[in-house]
Amino acid sequence: AGFRNVLTKIYGSRSAKNVVKAVMDGLLQLRDKETVASQRGVEIEVEKRW
C-alpha cells in the first residue's frame, strides 16, 4: 500500500470518517524495504557514494 492506494480508497467517498479510515488503513499497510525484499526473494543492493 502506498499513497496512491490511499487516494484510490477515498476516491468514491469524501466523508471525514471514510477519509480517516482510508488513510489509517493505508498507513498500517506500509512495509519497509527489507520486508518487501524478503517476500520477493531479492537482495537489496547498497549504493556506494563517492
Beta strands, then each sheet from edge to edge (+ up, - down):
end
